[in-house]
């Protein structure tokens, strides 16, 4: 539930071919910020990640359309399926820890319907 709350508050990016919004990637600064707020023991790590983004990104545009765009986006687990991830895994790989998180998240949440939803267990 906490992870889903964090992900729902995180700034997402992407478009379907039709031009409709798709949660394909997410802003890593926004993810760290929301994780730091939601899980107190992660606040120190979240602040370090936010500082790293601030030191790395030269320019980021914050406007009404995408208010939490801070310049670095990563693959979001919200709209991907295990099949999609397995196909793109090599190009989507960030760190072993993130890979384990995505794999576990999909394993726990993916249902036969093809939707990623929180499991009841």
C-alpha positions, -999 to +999 in steps of 0.1 A: +000+000+000+028+024+008+046+018-025+014+023-044+007+055-026+043+067-033+040+058-070+005+074-073+020+107-061+051+105-082+053+126-114+050+102-144+057+108-181+049+092-214+022+090-241+003+062-258+004+063-297-030+081-294-015+109-274-032+099-242-010+100-210+008+068-201+028+062-169+059+048-187+086+067-169+087+086-137+108+115-123+134+101-099+135+133-078+097+131-074+099+094-064+126+102-038+107+131-024+075+110-020+094+081-006+111+103+020+077+117+031+060+084+033+087+063+048+107+082+075+137+059+076+142+065+039+143+103+043+181+105+045+186+084+014+159+103-004+176+136+004+209+123-009+192+112-042+175+146-045+209+163-039+224+141-066+197+151-091+202+187-083+239+185-088+235+165-121+207+183-139+217+216-156+181+226-166+146+214-157+114+231-167+086+231-140+053+243-154+016+236-150+016+207-174+044+188-157+050+204-123+074+178-108+098+174-138+133+176-124+153+163-153+159+126-148+132+099-155+134+062-149+112+033-159+081+032-139+066-001-127+031+013-129+022+004-165+046-024-173+040-061-174+065-088-167+067-096-204+074-060-213+101-058-186+117-090-196+119-077-232+133-043-222+152-054-191+187-048-205+180-013-217+159-004-186+185-017-161+197+009-136+211-010-107+207-045-093+186-031-064+161-014-088+159-045-109+151-066-079+125-040-068+108-040-102+108-078-105+094-082-070+068-054-075+055-070-106+055-105-091+034-093-061+010-070-081+006-085-115-027-104-119-040-126-147-060-097-161-028-080-171-031-051-147-007-041-120-027-038-089-019-042-053-024-078-041-044-085-011-016-105+006 
